[in-house]
Amino acid sequence: MNEIALRIKELIKEMGISQNEFASRIGTDCSNFSKQINGKLAVTRVLTNKIIVELGVSKEWLLEGKGEKFKTSVASHSRTITLPASAIKGNEVVGAKVYDIDVTAGPSGRSLMFTSEQVIGSINMPFINPENYIVKVSGDSMCPVINNGDMLSIREVKNINLIFWGQIYVVLLDDYRMVKFVRKHENPDLVILKSANSEYDDIEIQKSDIRALFVVENIIRFDSRL
């Protein structure tokens, strides 16, 4: 099998998602994608470029198998969407569940417990993964990227060693939970938690201290005029 196709399969396995979900994230046709990675069609430059741009994968690693899988720093791929307040349906649970949980854009309590008692509604939109958790943000350390009162559609990362550098995550430590950009540190045992607000200092933490990690797939902003 084509070595590039094998490396793409390796990415899918490490991300812990389905082949179709991977195709959706990079914006490619699921049927053609399946044929390309299974050797029925050639892997195209269009496909590899989408993986490099959308997921922050190293071009050298993907095409030649050299170096690290991911670029040392990539721009966040969290998508900001604006919805009317009526998008939250409180009397039905169809789509992604909305939880009465606040994740602070600064240090806060340590646990996130997604129980049925905390579900206050749902958002059913085609561009929001129905398996994600939707939670509210307070604080200003991530302004103007994430504002006080915005909501986040988040997905748990099963393998905390698989971090897309520059992406926004909800990070759980023993004593804190925070919403931050996660940047690569020169020491592979450390990571840098960076705020969007320049008034806040960077935080260096041990990667081993991360108890849970949730990638922010959507930043949801509500507009009462809609």
PADRENPA-507240 format. One record per atom (N, C-alpha, C): residue in three letters; chain; residue number from 1; x, y, z. Coordinates in pm, whole numbers, plus 50000, padded with zeros to 5 digits. Layout:
BEGIN
Ala_A_NUM_X_Y_Z;
...
//
This chain:
BEGIN
Met_A_1_50084_49880_50000;
Met_A_1_50000_50000_50000;
Met_A_1_50088_50125_50000;
Asn_A_2_50039_50230_49937;
Asn_A_2_50110_50357_49934;
Asn_A_2_50148_50401_50075;
Glu_A_3_50273_50443_50094;
Glu_A_3_50320_50479_50228;
Glu_A_3_50246_50600_50284;
Ile_A_4_50207_50693_50197;
Ile_A_4_50131_50810_50244;
Ile_A_4_49996_50763_50299;
Ala_A_5_49932_50671_50230;
Ala_A_5_49804_50618_50277;
Ala_A_5_49820_50551_50413;
Leu_A_6_49930_50480_50433;
Leu_A_6_49955_50417_50562;
Leu_A_6_49971_50521_50672;
Arg_A_7_50038_50632_50640;
Arg_A_7_50055_50738_50741;
Arg_A_7_49921_50806_50771;
Ile_A_8_49835_50819_50670;
Ile_A_8_49702_50876_50695;
Ile_A_8_49623_50783_50788;
Lys_A_9_49631_50653_50765;
Lys_A_9_49564_50558_50854;
Lys_A_9_49618_50567_50996;
Glu_A_10_49747_50592_51007;
Glu_A_10_49809_50608_51140;
Glu_A_10_49750_50729_51211;
Leu_A_11_49730_50839_51137;
Leu_A_11_49669_50959_51195;
Leu_A_11_49527_50930_51245;
Ile_A_12_49449_50860_51162;
Ile_A_12_49311_50828_51199;
Ile_A_12_49308_50747_51328;
Lys_A_13_49396_50650_51338;
Lys_A_13_49401_50565_51457;
Lys_A_13_49440_50646_51580;
Glu_A_14_49540_50733_51567;
Glu_A_14_49585_50812_51682;
Glu_A_14_49479_50912_51726;
Met_A_15_49402_50965_51632;
Met_A_15_49298_51062_51667;
Met_A_15_49178_50995_51730;
Gly_A_16_49165_50863_51714;
Gly_A_16_49056_50789_51776;
Gly_A_16_48921_50820_51717;
Ile_A_17_48918_50850_51586;
Ile_A_17_48791_50881_51519;
Ile_A_17_48773_50787_51401;
Ser_A_18_48654_50791_51343;
Ser_A_18_48626_50705_51228;
Ser_A_18_48686_50763_51101;
Gln_A_19_48697_50679_51001;
Gln_A_19_48749_50721_50871;
Gln_A_19_48660_50830_50811;
Asn_A_20_48528_50814_50824;
Asn_A_20_48436_50915_50769;
Asn_A_20_48447_51047_50843;
Glu_A_21_48465_51041_50976;
Glu_A_21_48478_51166_51052;
Glu_A_21_48606_51238_51014;
Phe_A_22_48714_51164_50993;
Phe_A_22_48839_51224_50948;
Phe_A_22_48818_51296_50815;
Ala_A_23_48749_51229_50721;
Ala_A_23_48722_51289_50591;
Ala_A_23_48640_51417_50605;
Ser_A_24_48541_51414_50694;
Ser_A_24_48457_51532_50714;
Ser_A_24_48537_51649_50770;
Arg_A_25_48630_51619_50860;
Arg_A_25_48708_51726_50922;
Arg_A_25_48799_51797_50824;
Ile_A_26_48846_51725_50724;
Ile_A_26_48934_51790_50627;
Ile_A_26_48857_51836_50504;
Gly_A_27_48725_51812_50503;
Gly_A_27_48641_51861_50395;
Gly_A_27_48658_51788_50264;
Thr_A_28_48660_51655_50271;
Thr_A_28_48675_51576_50148;
Thr_A_28_48565_51471_50141;
Asp_A_29_48537_51423_50022;
Asp_A_29_48434_51323_50000;
Asp_A_29_48471_51190_50066;
Cys_A_30_48380_51136_50147;
Cys_A_30_48410_51016_50225;
Cys_A_30_48438_50895_50135;
Ser_A_31_48361_50881_50028;
Ser_A_31_48376_50765_49940;
Ser_A_31_48511_50767_49869;
Asn_A_32_48547_50881_49812;
Asn_A_32_48677_50891_49744;
Asn_A_32_48792_50877_49842;
Phe_A_33_48774_50934_49963;
Phe_A_33_48879_50924_50065;
Phe_A_33_48906_50779_50100;
Ser_A_34_48799_50700_50117;
Ser_A_34_48813_50559_50148;
Ser_A_34_48890_50486_50038;
Lys_A_35_48859_50517_49914;
Lys_A_35_48928_50451_49802;
Lys_A_35_49075_50490_49797;
Gln_A_36_49105_50616_49832;
Gln_A_36_49244_50662_49827;
Gln_A_36_49329_50595_49934;
Ile_A_37_49279_50585_50055;
Ile_A_37_49363_50528_50162;
Ile_A_37_49364_50376_50160;
Asn_A_38_49275_50316_50080;
Asn_A_38_49273_50171_50068;
Asn_A_38_49331_50123_49934;
Gly_A_39_49398_50213_49863;
Gly_A_39_49472_50175_49745;
Gly_A_39_49393_50161_49617;
Lys_A_40_49264_50195_49618;
Lys_A_40_49183_50184_49496;
Lys_A_40_49196_50307_49408;
Leu_A_41_49233_50420_49468;
Leu_A_41_49262_50543_49395;
Leu_A_41_49395_50598_49448;
Ala_A_42_49462_50674_49365;
Ala_A_42_49588_50736_49408;
Ala_A_42_49559_50846_49510;
Val_A_43_49649_50860_49608;
Val_A_43_49641_50972_49702;
Val_A_43_49682_51098_49628;
Thr_A_44_49593_51196_49623;
Thr_A_44_49618_51316_49543;
Thr_A_44_49685_51426_49625;
Arg_A_45_49742_51521_49553;
Arg_A_45_49802_51637_49620;
Arg_A_45_49695_51720_49691;
Val_A_46_49574_51723_49632;
Val_A_46_49464_51796_49696;
Val_A_46_49436_51738_49834;
Leu_A_47_49433_51605_49843;
Leu_A_47_49406_51540_49971;
Leu_A_47_49516_51569_50072;
Thr_A_48_49642_51552_50034;
Thr_A_48_49750_51576_50130;
Thr_A_48_49755_51721_50173;
Asn_A_49_49725_51813_50082;
Asn_A_49_49724_51955_50120;
Asn_A_49_49615_51984_50222;
Lys_A_50_49500_51920_50208;
Lys_A_50_49391_51941_50305;
Lys_A_50_49432_51891_50443;
Ile_A_51_49498_51777_50447;
Ile_A_51_49542_51722_50576;
Ile_A_51_49645_51814_50641;
Ile_A_52_49736_51865_50561;
Ile_A_52_49841_51954_50612;
Ile_A_52_49782_52084_50666;
Val_A_53_49689_52142_50590;
Val_A_53_49632_52273_50627;
Val_A_53_49531_52259_50740;
Glu_A_54_49438_52163_50729;
Glu_A_54_49329_52153_50825;
Glu_A_54_49370_52093_50959;
Leu_A_55_49470_52004_50959;
Leu_A_55_49507_51935_51083;
Leu_A_55_49644_51974_51136;
Gly_A_56_49714_52060_51064;
Gly_A_56_49845_52102_51112;
Gly_A_56_49950_51994_51104;
Val_A_57_49931_51899_51012;
Val_A_57_50026_51789_50997;
Val_A_57_50149_51838_50921;
Ser_A_58_50266_51790_50959;
Ser_A_58_50390_51826_50891;
Ser_A_58_50391_51770_50749;
Lys_A_59_50418_51856_50652;
Lys_A_59_50426_51813_50513;
Lys_A_59_50537_51711_50494;
Glu_A_60_50652_51733_50558;
Glu_A_60_50765_51643_50545;
Glu_A_60_50730_51504_50599;
Trp_A_61_50660_51501_50713;
Trp_A_61_50624_51371_50769;
Trp_A_61_50522_51299_50682;
Leu_A_62_50419_51371_50637;
Leu_A_62_50312_51308_50561;
Leu_A_62_50363_51253_50428;
Leu_A_63_50445_51332_50358;
Leu_A_63_50490_51292_50224;
Leu_A_63_50612_51201_50226;
Glu_A_64_50700_51220_50327;
Glu_A_64_50827_51147_50325;
Glu_A_64_50851_51060_50449;
Gly_A_65_50766_51075_50551;
Gly_A_65_50784_50997_50673;
Gly_A_65_50898_51045_50760;
Lys_A_66_50938_51173_50744;
Lys_A_66_51051_51227_50818;
Lys_A_66_51003_51331_50920;
Gly_A_67_51076_51337_51033;
Gly_A_67_51048_51440_51133;
Gly_A_67_50923_51409_51213;
Glu_A_68_50871_51514_51280;
Glu_A_68_50754_51499_51366;
Glu_A_68_50625_51506_51284;
Lys_A_69_50520_51446_51339;
Lys_A_69_50393_51442_51267;
Lys_A_69_50331_51581_51249;
Phe_A_70_50344_51664_51352;
Phe_A_70_50273_51790_51352;
Phe_A_70_50369_51908_51353;
Lys_A_71_50323_52016_51293;
Lys_A_71_50401_52139_51292;
Lys_A_71_50418_52188_51435;
Thr_A_72_50526_52259_51458;
Thr_A_72_50552_52308_51594;
Thr_A_72_50447_52408_51638;
Ser_A_73_50385_52477_51546;
Ser_A_73_50282_52574_51582;
Ser_A_73_50189_52593_51465;
Val_A_74_50061_52577_51488;
Val_A_74_49963_52602_51383;
Val_A_74_49853_52690_51439;
Ala_A_75_49783_52761_51352;
Ala_A_75_49672_52845_51395;
Ala_A_75_49558_52755_51442;
Ser_A_76_49480_52805_51536;
Ser_A_76_49368_52728_51585;
Ser_A_76_49267_52702_51474;
His_A_77_49213_52579_51472;
His_A_77_49112_52545_51375;
His_A_77_48974_52536_51440;
Ser_A_78_48958_52593_51559;
Ser_A_78_48827_52601_51621;
Ser_A_78_48742_52697_51537;
Arg_A_79_48625_52653_51502;
Arg_A_79_48538_52732_51416;
Arg_A_79_48441_52814_51499;
Thr_A_80_48434_52945_51475;
Thr_A_80_48342_53033_51547;
Thr_A_80_48213_53044_51466;
Ile_A_81_48100_53017_51530;
Ile_A_81_47971_53026_51463;
Ile_A_81_47878_53113_51547;
Thr_A_82_47791_53185_51480;
Thr_A_82_47693_53271_51549;
Thr_A_82_47554_53212_51529;
Leu_A_83_47482_53195_51639;
Leu_A_83_47350_53134_51635;
Leu_A_83_47250_53221_51711;
Pro_A_84_47123_53209_51677;
Pro_A_84_47020_53274_51760;
Pro_A_84_47007_53201_51893;
Ala_A_85_46963_53272_51995;
Ala_A_85_46947_53209_52126;
Ala_A_85_46849_53092_52119;
Ser_A_86_46756_53097_52025;
Ser_A_86_46657_52991_52010;
Ser_A_86_46717_52860_51959;
Ala_A_87_46846_52862_51923;
Ala_A_87_46911_52739_51874;
Ala_A_87_46920_52634_51983;
Ile_A_88_46920_52677_52109;
Ile_A_88_46920_52581_52220;
Ile_A_88_46777_52536_52245;
Lys_A_89_46753_52409_52223;
Lys_A_89_46620_52352_52244;
Lys_A_89_46616_52288_52382;
Gly_A_90_46540_52350_52471;
Gly_A_90_46540_52304_52609;
Gly_A_90_46448_52188_52637;
Asn_A_91_46353_52163_52547;
Asn_A_91_46254_52059_52574;
Asn_A_91_46278_51932_52494;
Glu_A_92_46395_51922_52431;
Glu_A_92_46428_51801_52357;
Glu_A_92_46579_51781_52359;
Val_A_93_46620_51658_52338;
Val_A_93_46763_51630_52335;
Val_A_93_46794_51564_52200;
Val_A_94_46811_51647_52100;
Val_A_94_46845_51602_51965;
Val_A_94_46969_51679_51923;
Gly_A_95_47076_51609_51893;
Gly_A_95_47201_51676_51857;
Gly_A_95_47295_51678_51976;
Ala_A_96_47382_51779_51979;
Ala_A_96_47481_51791_52086;
Ala_A_96_47415_51843_52214;
Lys_A_97_47441_51776_52325;
Lys_A_97_47380_51814_52453;
Lys_A_97_47448_51939_52510;
Val_A_98_47366_52029_52564;
Val_A_98_47415_52149_52631;
Val_A_98_47411_52124_52782;
Tyr_A_99_47525_52145_52848;
Tyr_A_99_47536_52116_52991;
Tyr_A_99_47543_52246_53072;
Asp_A_100_47486_52241_53189;
Asp_A_100_47492_52354_53282;
Asp_A_100_47626_52349_53354;
Ile_A_101_47732_52366_53275;
Ile_A_101_47869_52359_53325;
Ile_A_101_47944_52479_53272;
Asp_A_102_48019_52542_53359;
Asp_A_102_48099_52659_53320;
Asp_A_102_48246_52620_53319;
Val_A_103_48311_52638_53206;
Val_A_103_48456_52620_53201;
Val_A_103_48517_52759_53191;
Thr_A_104_48593_52794_53290;
Thr_A_104_48642_52930_53302;
Thr_A_104_48766_52950_53217;
Ala_A_105_48773_53064_53150;
Ala_A_105_48891_53098_53070;
Ala_A_105_49000_53150_53163;
Gly_A_106_49026_53077_53264;
Gly_A_106_49122_53107_53370;
Gly_A_106_49110_52990_53466;
Pro_A_107_49187_52987_53576;
Pro_A_107_49179_52872_53666;
Pro_A_107_49044_52859_53733;
Ser_A_108_48998_52736_53750;
Ser_A_108_48869_52710_53814;
Ser_A_108_48872_52571_53875;
Gly_A_109_48752_52521_53911;
Gly_A_109_48743_52389_53972;
Gly_A_109_48798_52280_53883;
Arg_A_110_48826_52165_53939;
Arg_A_110_48906_52068_53865;
Arg_A_110_48829_51967_53783;
Ser_A_111_48705_51936_53810;
Ser_A_111_48642_51826_53740;
Ser_A_111_48534_51873_53644;
Leu_A_112_48510_51791_53543;
Leu_A_112_48397_51812_53453;
Leu_A_112_48315_51683_53457;
Met_A_113_48194_51692_53511;
Met_A_113_48110_51575_53524;
Met_A_113_47990_51591_53432;
Phe_A_114_47989_51515_53323;
Phe_A_114_47882_51527_53224;
Phe_A_114_47772_51426_53257;
Thr_A_115_47684_51465_53348;
Thr_A_115_47576_51378_53391;
Thr_A_115_47444_51424_53328;
Ser_A_116_47349_51333_53322;
Ser_A_116_47219_51366_53261;
Ser_A_116_47148_51477_53337;
Glu_A_117_47173_51487_53469;
Glu_A_117_47109_51591_53548;
Glu_A_117_47153_51731_53507;
Gln_A_118_47269_51740_53444;
Gln_A_118_47322_51871_53406;
Gln_A_118_47284_51913_53264;
Val_A_119_47214_51827_53192;
Val_A_119_47173_51861_53056;
Val_A_119_47058_51960_53061;
Ile_A_120_47074_52074_52994;
Ile_A_120_46969_52177_52993;
Ile_A_120_46907_52194_52855;
Gly_A_121_46951_52117_52760;
Gly_A_121_46897_52128_52625;
Gly_A_121_46993_52069_52524;
Ser_A_122_46976_52108_52400;
Ser_A_122_47062_52058_52294;
Ser_A_122_47065_52155_52178;
Ile_A_123_47167_52141_52094;
Ile_A_123_47178_52219_51971;
Ile_A_123_47195_52119_51857;
Asn_A_124_47104_52124_51762;
Asn_A_124_47104_52032_51650;
Asn_A_124_47138_52108_51522;
Met_A_125_47267_52112_51491;
Met_A_125_47316_52181_51372;
Met_A_125_47409_52086_51296;
Pro_A_126_47406_52087_51163;
Pro_A_126_47488_51991_51087;
Pro_A_126_47638_52006_51106;
Phe_A_127_47684_52126_51144;
Phe_A_127_47827_52150_51159;
Phe_A_127_47875_52133_51302;
Ile_A_128_47788_52087_51393;
Ile_A_128_47828_52059_51531;
Ile_A_128_47813_51909_51554;
Asn_A_129_47922_51846_51595;
Asn_A_129_47922_51701_51618;
Asn_A_129_47822_51668_51729;
Pro_A_130_47721_51585_51699;
Pro_A_130_47619_51553_51801;
Pro_A_130_47675_51476_51920;
Glu_A_131_47796_51421_51907;
Glu_A_131_47858_51348_52018;
Glu_A_131_47936_51441_52112;
Asn_A_132_47952_51567_52074;
Asn_A_132_48029_51662_52155;
Asn_A_132_47950_51709_52277;
Tyr_A_133_48024_51766_52373;
Tyr_A_133_47963_51833_52488;
Tyr_A_133_47963_51983_52459;
Ile_A_134_47856_52051_52498;
Ile_A_134_47852_52197_52485;
Ile_A_134_47846_52258_52624;
Val_A_135_47942_52346_52652;
Val_A_135_47955_52408_52783;
Val_A_135_47974_52559_52768;
Lys_A_136_47952_52630_52875;
Lys_A_136_47962_52776_52875;
Lys_A_136_48099_52821_52924;
Val_A_137_48143_52937_52877;
Val_A_137_48272_52994_52918;
Val_A_137_48247_53125_52992;
Ser_A_138_48323_53146_53099;
Ser_A_138_48325_53277_53164;
Ser_A_138_48470_53322_53178;
Gly_A_139_48489_53451_53191;
Gly_A_139_48624_53505_53203;
Gly_A_139_48671_53569_53074;
Asp_A_140_48781_53643_53083;
Asp_A_140_48827_53721_52968;
Asp_A_140_48968_53686_52921;
Ser_A_141_49027_53577_52972;
Ser_A_141_49165_53548_52935;
Ser_A_141_49179_53503_52790;
Met_A_142_49069_53460_52727;
Met_A_142_49075_53417_52587;
Met_A_142_49012_53518_52492;
Cys_A_143_48977_53637_52544;
Cys_A_143_48925_53743_52457;
Cys_A_143_49038_53797_52367;
Pro_A_144_49010_53832_52244;
Pro_A_144_48877_53836_52178;
Pro_A_144_48840_53709_52104;
Val_A_145_48920_53603_52116;
Val_A_145_48889_53479_52044;
Val_A_145_48765_53413_52103;
Ile_A_146_48761_53404_52237;
Ile_A_146_48644_53351_52308;
Ile_A_146_48601_53456_52408;
Asn_A_147_48476_53496_52401;
Asn_A_147_48426_53600_52489;
Asn_A_147_48350_53541_52608;
Asn_A_148_48341_53619_52714;
Asn_A_148_48262_53581_52830;
Asn_A_148_48119_53553_52786;
Gly_A_149_48066_53436_52818;
Gly_A_149_47930_53401_52780;
Gly_A_149_47919_53315_52655;
Asp_A_150_48027_53302_52580;
Asp_A_150_48025_53212_52464;
Asp_A_150_48011_53068_52512;
Met_A_151_47973_52981_52420;
Met_A_151_47970_52838_52448;
Met_A_151_48071_52767_52361;
Leu_A_152_48115_52650_52407;
Leu_A_152_48213_52571_52335;
Leu_A_152_48157_52432_52307;
Ser_A_153_48178_52384_52186;
Ser_A_153_48151_52246_52152;
Ser_A_153_48284_52172_52164;
Ile_A_154_48294_52079_52260;
Ile_A_154_48422_52017_52290;
Ile_A_154_48413_51865_52276;
Arg_A_155_48527_51807_52242;
Arg_A_155_48538_51662_52226;
Arg_A_155_48658_51612_52305;
Glu_A_156_48638_51507_52383;
Glu_A_156_48748_51455_52464;
Glu_A_156_48854_51390_52376;
Val_A_157_48980_51419_52407;
Val_A_157_49093_51359_52338;
Val_A_157_49135_51237_52418;
Lys_A_158_49128_51120_52356;
Lys_A_158_49159_50996_52428;
Lys_A_158_49308_50980_52453;
Asn_A_159_49389_51029_52361;
Asn_A_159_49534_51016_52373;
Asn_A_159_49594_51156_52394;
Ile_A_160_49632_51189_52517;
Ile_A_160_49680_51324_52545;
Ile_A_160_49818_51350_52485;
Asn_A_161_49881_51245_52433;
Asn_A_161_50008_51267_52363;
Asn_A_161_49986_51318_52221;
Leu_A_162_49860_51314_52175;
Leu_A_162_49828_51364_52042;
Leu_A_162_49767_51503_52057;
Ile_A_163_49853_51604_52050;
Ile_A_163_49810_51742_52065;
Ile_A_163_49838_51816_51935;
Phe_A_164_49738_51887_51884;
Phe_A_164_49758_51972_51768;
Phe_A_164_49807_52107_51821;
Trp_A_165_49935_52134_51803;
Trp_A_165_49994_52256_51858;
Trp_A_165_49925_52380_51800;
Gly_A_166_49887_52470_51890;
Gly_A_166_49820_52592_51850;
Gly_A_166_49669_52584_51857;
Gln_A_167_49616_52464_51881;
Gln_A_167_49471_52447_51892;
Gln_A_167_49425_52490_52031;
Ile_A_168_49295_52517_52043;
Ile_A_168_49237_52554_52172;
Ile_A_168_49182_52428_52240;
Tyr_A_169_49214_52414_52369;
Tyr_A_169_49170_52298_52446;
Tyr_A_169_49112_52343_52580;
Val_A_170_49023_52261_52634;
Val_A_170_48989_52267_52775;
Val_A_170_49083_52167_52843;
Val_A_171_49165_52218_52935;
Val_A_171_49269_52138_53000;
Val_A_171_49233_52118_53146;
Leu_A_172_49228_51993_53189;
Leu_A_172_49199_51962_53329;
Leu_A_172_49326_51915_53398;
Leu_A_173_49360_51984_53508;
Leu_A_173_49471_51946_53594;
Leu_A_173_49414_51905_53730;
Asp_A_174_49499_51869_53823;
Asp_A_174_49450_51828_53955;
Asp_A_174_49374_51941_54024;
Asp_A_175_49422_52064_54007;
Asp_A_175_49364_52176_54081;
Asp_A_175_49289_52277_53995;
Tyr_A_176_49303_52269_53865;
Tyr_A_176_49244_52370_53778;
Tyr_A_176_49185_52309_53652;
Arg_A_177_49092_52383_53591;
Arg_A_177_49053_52357_53453;
Arg_A_177_49057_52490_53381;
Met_A_178_49110_52488_53261;
Met_A_178_49132_52612_53187;
Met_A_178_49106_52592_53039;
Val_A_179_49064_52701_52973;
Val_A_179_49051_52705_52827;
Val_A_179_49170_52784_52775;
Lys_A_180_49256_52719_52696;
Lys_A_180_49379_52785_52650;
Lys_A_180_49423_52731_52513;
Phe_A_181_49505_52811_52445;
Phe_A_181_49584_52758_52335;
Phe_A_181_49690_52667_52397;
Val_A_182_49718_52554_52333;
Val_A_182_49826_52467_52379;
Val_A_182_49939_52476_52278;
Arg_A_183_50055_52521_52324;
Arg_A_183_50173_52539_52239;
Arg_A_183_50282_52439_52275;
Lys_A_184_50367_52412_52179;
Lys_A_184_50478_52320_52200;
Lys_A_184_50589_52386_52279;
His_A_185_50645_52313_52374;
His_A_185_50759_52359_52454;
His_A_185_50885_52293_52401;
Glu_A_186_51000_52359_52417;
Glu_A_186_51127_52299_52372;
Glu_A_186_51160_52173_52450;
Asn_A_187_51108_52165_52573;
Asn_A_187_51120_52043_52653;
Asn_A_187_50999_51954_52622;
Pro_A_188_51018_51835_52566;
Pro_A_188_50905_51751_52525;
Pro_A_188_50817_51705_52640;
Asp_A_189_50864_51720_52764;
Asp_A_189_50784_51681_52880;
Asp_A_189_50690_51792_52926;
Leu_A_190_50705_51911_52868;
Leu_A_190_50625_52027_52907;
Leu_A_190_50539_52075_52791;
Val_A_191_50432_52146_52824;
Val_A_191_50354_52219_52723;
Val_A_191_50330_52360_52775;
Ile_A_192_50299_52450_52684;
Ile_A_192_50271_52589_52719;
Ile_A_192_50123_52615_52701;
Leu_A_193_50058_52669_52804;
Leu_A_193_49919_52712_52797;
Leu_A_193_49919_52863_52776;
Lys_A_194_49861_52905_52665;
Lys_A_194_49869_53046_52626;
Lys_A_194_49730_53107_52616;
Ser_A_195_49714_53227_52671;
Ser_A_195_49589_53301_52661;
Ser_A_195_49588_53385_52535;
Ala_A_196_49468_53417_52487;
Ala_A_196_49455_53510_52375;
Ala_A_196_49472_53654_52423;
Asn_A_197_49433_53679_52547;
Asn_A_197_49443_53811_52608;
Asn_A_197_49588_53833_52654;
Ser_A_198_49653_53935_52601;
Ser_A_198_49795_53959_52630;
Ser_A_198_49820_54001_52774;
Glu_A_199_49715_54030_52849;
Glu_A_199_49730_54066_52990;
Glu_A_199_49763_53944_53077;
Tyr_A_200_49748_53826_53021;
Tyr_A_200_49771_53703_53097;
Tyr_A_200_49903_53640_53053;
Asp_A_201_49980_53592_53151;
Asp_A_201_50109_53528_53123;
Asp_A_201_50089_53385_53075;
Asp_A_202_50188_53335_53002;
Asp_A_202_50190_53195_52963;
Asp_A_202_50210_53108_53087;
Ile_A_203_50159_52984_53079;
Ile_A_203_50173_52888_53188;
Ile_A_203_50243_52765_53134;
Glu_A_204_50349_52722_53200;
Glu_A_204_50418_52599_53161;
Glu_A_204_50375_52487_53256;
Ile_A_205_50335_52373_53199;
Ile_A_205_50293_52260_53282;
Ile_A_205_50357_52132_53231;
Gln_A_206_50367_52035_53319;
Gln_A_206_50411_51902_53281;
Gln_A_206_50300_51834_53201;
Lys_A_207_50334_51776_53090;
Lys_A_207_50234_51704_53011;
Lys_A_207_50169_51593_53094;
Ser_A_208_50249_51531_53181;
Ser_A_208_50198_51422_53264;
Ser_A_208_50096_51469_53368;
Asp_A_209_50089_51601_53393;
Asp_A_209_49993_51654_53490;
Asp_A_209_49854_51673_53430;
Ile_A_210_49840_51658_53300;
Ile_A_210_49710_51673_53236;
Ile_A_210_49624_51551_53268;
Arg_A_211_49511_51574_53332;
Arg_A_211_49422_51464_53369;
Arg_A_211_49317_51435_53262;
Ala_A_212_49277_51536_53189;
Ala_A_212_49184_51517_53077;
Ala_A_212_49202_51635_52983;
Leu_A_213_49171_51610_52857;
Leu_A_213_49193_51711_52754;
Leu_A_213_49075_51707_52657;
Phe_A_214_49018_51824_52630;
Phe_A_214_48906_51835_52538;
Phe_A_214_48940_51938_52430;
Val_A_215_48934_51897_52305;
Val_A_215_48962_51990_52197;
Val_A_215_48837_52073_52170;
Val_A_216_48857_52203_52148;
Val_A_216_48745_52294_52119;
Val_A_216_48722_52293_51967;
Glu_A_217_48612_52232_51925;
Glu_A_217_48582_52224_51782;
Glu_A_217_48502_52344_51734;
Asn_A_218_48414_52395_51819;
Asn_A_218_48332_52511_51781;
Asn_A_218_48325_52611_51896;
Ile_A_219_48338_52737_51862;
Ile_A_219_48310_52847_51954;
Ile_A_219_48174_52902_51913;
Ile_A_220_48077_52895_52002;
Ile_A_220_47939_52931_51969;
Ile_A_220_47905_53065_52032;
Arg_A_221_47867_53158_51948;
Arg_A_221_47832_53293_51993;
Arg_A_221_47684_53317_51962;
Phe_A_222_47612_53373_52055;
Phe_A_222_47469_53392_52037;
Phe_A_222_47437_53539_52009;
Asp_A_223_47343_53560_51916;
Asp_A_223_47303_53695_51876;
Asp_A_223_47152_53704_51889;
Ser_A_224_47105_53788_51980;
Ser_A_224_46960_53801_52005;
Ser_A_224_46886_53863_51886;
Arg_A_225_46960_53923_51793;
Arg_A_225_46895_53986_51678;
Arg_A_225_46858_53884_51571;
Leu_A_226_46911_53763_51581;
Leu_A_226_46884_53660_51480;
Leu_A_226_46752_53587_51509;
//
